[in-house]
Amino acid sequence: MTTQEIWDAYLEGYAEILAAVGRTGRRLNRDELESRRALGEHAAEAGHGLRALVIGHLAATRSSWPDTTSPDRVLAAVQQAVDAFAEGYERAQRLAVRKEEAARREFIDDLLHGRGEAGRMAQRAERFGLRLAHAHAVGVAVGSEAYDDTHPVTRRVDAALFARFGDRRILLTTKDDRLICIAPGDQEEVVRYFAKQAYAVTEGSGRAAIGRPHPGPGGVVRSYEEALNALKLADRMQLHEPVLYAADLLVYPVLTRDREAMADLVRSALGPLREARGGAEPLLETLHAYFDAGCVSAQAARRLSLSVRALTYRLERIHQLTGADPTDPQHRFMLQTAAIGARLLDWPKRDL
């Protein structure tokens, strides 16, 4: 369609309205205003620009200016007509945005929960810049506040990703109060940068985790679940790294795969610590600090705000109660594995 044809289509009845206003000096009635709004909606739905259509109204006003003794009334009518047209146009735009947001949210929910037929999901993914035949990695960030698509942290991370990587096939979204980045699996730098930015913009109050790349639609789900599990594991294991990598934490799911065997190890190796004055927790905390410090007594003592002598006494007490010496390499692996199991199973707070 030519510009004039577009104008003719979306200014239908406009000249007649001006003529009527010129004769009577009246304002536009309800039906006339609603007709302008309807035309504005149709123009937006057809994808025509508002600026060009406003110019069309001004051009039609000039060419159809009526014989009148009240030019101010005609100009007021022009203002009413253009305002109603723009209102209809903007209403259609808002509706289109809401529909797009709803479609995007539905797609994200289906993608992260593994719902939907694979072929159909791949087609929908293309619309949002993803090619599900390829491998993808997922980063998940949490903070002290709940994130949604309009949160300042979301906007700042989005701006940082776009400034660094441009229009790559990256999907940034939110779900369950978390910030999520889905990126091609061969572009590891994207999710790493996402995680660092998500941590930085919260000034250290947040944390992020990155799942391993996996292929296909199910790969997104798997990587997402790995990232979520890494965050949960970090809380349970008291890991303090701001950015966690699921690939570095694979040993923990292995240790808990046979929960009953791990519980048996914890009961057998650490159960006697309950006999200590004050219960098992102070001595178990000592084991955690000792192993986390690489079995360096001075560093472990600083972590516990103890003297080295006091730490040494606690280690000897553990040896007396359990029969296993934390400083002996032959006993150390068993005790450290049991201490990890205690964290994973929340012992001794929870009975095994």
N, C-alpha and C positions, 0 to 999 in steps of 0.2 A: 504494500500500500504506500502511496505517496503521502507526503506530509499533509497535503490538502485533503486527501481522502480520510486520513486519520482524524483531522479536525472536524470534517463534516460528520463523521460517525459519532464522535463523542461530544459534539456541541449541538446535537439535534434539539430543535425547539428553542435554542438560546436567543436567536434573532426575534422570534415571536414574543418571548418574555420581555425583551428590551422594548419592543414596540408597545406592548401593553402598559409597561411602566411609564413610557414616554407620554402616553395619552392620559393616564389616570394619576400618575405620581404615587401609586401604591407600592408597598413592599411585596416581595415574593410570598406567595401563599405556601401552605404546607405541602401540597402536591408538587408544586414547582421545585421546592427545595429537595424533596425526596427524589424527584427525577434527576436532579443534579448529582445527588449522592450516589444513586444507582449507576449513573454513567461513570462517575469516578471509580467505583468498585470494578466495573467492567474493564475500564482502561488499565487498572492495576493488574487485574487477572490476565489481561492480554499482553502484559509486559511493556507497555508504553511508558515513557518517562513523564513524570509530572511537570517538569520544567517546560518541555515542549508543548504540553497541553495548556499550561497557563498562558504561554505566549499565544497559543491559538485563541484563547478567550479574549485576550487584549486585541488581537488582530480583528476578530469578529466584532468586538465592541466598536472599533474604529469604522469598519465597513458597514455596520448595521446601526449606526448611531441614529436614534429616532428624532423626528421633529418634536421638540418639547420646550416647555417654558420652565422646566425644573431639572436642569442638568445635575444638580446635587442628588436628586432622587434617583436618577439613572445610574450615577456612579455608586450610590449606596446599593442599588440592585446588582450591579456588577460585582461589588464586594461580597454580597450575600451569595451570589451564584458561584463565584470562584471558591469561596470558603466552603460551601456545601460540597462542591466537586472534590476539593482537597480532603475534606472529612471522609467522604466515601472512599477515596483513593487510599488514605491512611488506614481506614478500617480494614480494607481488603489486605493491605500489607501486614497489619498486625495479625490477622487471621492466618495468613500464609506463614508468618514466622512461628505462630503457635503450633500450626500443623507440622512444620518442619522440626520444631523442637520435640514434639510428641513422637514423630517418626524416629528421630535421632535417639531419644531416650528408650524407645521400645527396641530399637536395634541394639543399643548398648546392653540393655538387660538380657536380651536373647543371646548376644555374643558372649557375655561374661558368665552366663549360666549354661551355655552349651545347648540352647534350645533352637529349634528350627531345622529345616532340611538343608543339607550342606550346599546344594546348588543354589537354592534361593538365598541363603545367607551370603554366599559369595557375590551374587548380583547386588544385594543391598549394600554390602561392604564397599563396592566400587563407588557408590554414591558418596560415601564418606571418606574416600581416599585410601582404602585398604585393599590389598590383594591377598585374599586368604589362602591362595594356593602356596604362597611363600611362608617362610617361618616368621614368627613375631615374638618379641619379648615385651613383657609388661612391667612397668614400674608403678608402685603404689606408695603414696605419701600420706602421712597422718600428721596432725598438729594439735595444738591445744584447743582449737576451734573446729567446728564442723564446716567442711568445705562444700560449696555448691558452685554452679556455673558462673554466678555473678560475684563470688567472693573476691576481695582484692588480691589474695594470694593466687587464686586461679588465673586472674587477669595478668598478674605480673609474671607468673611462670609461662603463660601462653605467649606473652610478648617477648620474653627472653628466648624461648624456643624458636619463635619465628625469626627473630633478629639473627640468631646463630645459624639456623639450618634452612630458613626460607620455607618454601612450599613443598617440603618433602611429604611422603605418605605417613604422616604422624597424626594420631587421634588423641587429643587431650580432652578428658571429660571428668566427671565426678560421679561417685556412687557410694551410698551408705556413709556419707560425710567424709569420704576419702577422695584424694586427687589421684587420677589414674592417667598414665601415658602408655599408649600402645604404639610400638614402632617396629619397623622391619628388623628381623633378627640379625641381619648382616650389618646393621648400623648401631653397634653397641654404644657408640659415643652419644647417641641421642638419649637413651634412657639413663645413662650415667650423668649426663648434663642435667636432665630433668630432675634426678634425685638430688644433685648438689644444689640446684636452684631452689627446689622445694624446701630444702633444709635452710638455705641461706636467707630466703625471704621471711622465714619465721624467726630469724635471729637465734637459731639454735633450739627453739622449742619444739621443733618437729622431727620427724624421722622418716626415712624412705627405705623401701626394699625393692629388689629387682629379681624377677623370675628368670629362669633360663629360656632361651629361644626354643620354640617348638613349632613344627609345621602344621599347616591346615587350620580350619576353623576351631577344631578341638585344641590346637596348640595355644591359642589365645587363652582359653579357659585354664589350661594346665599351667601356663606361665603366671597367670593372675593368681591362681590358688597357691602356687609356690611363693609368690610375693606376700600374700596374706599370711601364710603359715610362717614365713620368716619373721614377720612382725610379731605374731603371737609367741613364737619361740624366743625371740629376743626379750620379751617381757618376762617370760617364765625363767629364762636362763640368766637374766640380769646382764644382758649384753648391752654395751653402751655405745657401740659404733653408730654414727648418724646415718650411714648408708650401709644396708645389709645386702648381701648377695646370696641368693638361694643355693648357688653352686658351692659356696663355702660352708654351708650348714647341713650338707647331706648326711653327715655322720649321725646327726641327732635322730632323724626319722628311722635310721637303721637300728639305732639303739633301742628305740621304743616299739619296733615292729612286733617283737614278742614281749608284750607288756608283762605277762606273768613271770617270765624269766628275769626281766629287769627288776620287778618287785621282789622276787626271791633273792636276788643279789643284794639289793638295798637292805632287806631285812637281815640277811646273814652277815653282811660285812659291816653295816652301820648300826644295826639294832642295839648292840651293847652300849652305844653312846647314850642311850636313854638313862642308863644307870648313873651318869655323871651328875654332880651337883649342878642344878640349873637346867637339867635336861640335855637333850641332844643338840639343840640349836646352836649354842655358842661354839661347841667343838666342830660341828658341821660347817659353821661359818668360817672357822679357822682353816679347815680343809679347802674350802672354796678359795679363800684368799691365798693360801699357800700354792695351790695349783695354778690359779690365775696369774700369780707372780712368777711363774716358771720355776717354782720350788726354790726361790731365793728368799731366805728367811728375813733378811733386813727389809726387803721391799714388801713382803707380806705383813711384817710387823707394822710398817708405816700405814698400810691400808687399813689395819685394824686399830690403829692408834695405841699400839702396845710396844713394850720394850722387846728386844730380841730375846731376852731371857724369859719373859712371860710367854712369848710365842713358843719357844723351845719347850717350856713346861707343858703347854697345851698339846704339842705334838707327841710328847712322851706319854701324856695321859691317854691320848687316842691309841697309842701303841699298847698301853696296858689294858685298856678295855676291849679292843678288837683283836689283839694279837697280831695286827699288821702295822708295820712301821712306815709312815708316810715318806721318811727320808731314804728308805731302802728301795732301789730300783725294782727289785723283784716283787715288792708289795705295792709299789706306787700305782701301777697300771690298774690293778684291781680296785684300789681305793678311789682313784680318780674316776673310773667308770661308774662306781657306785655313787660317788658324789654327784656326777652328772645325772645319773638316774634319779637321785633324790630331788634334784631341781625339776626334772621333767615330770616327776610324779607328785611334786609338791609335798614331799615327806620332810619332816615329821608332822606337818600341820594336818595332813590327811593320812589316815590309817591305810595300810596296804593289806 
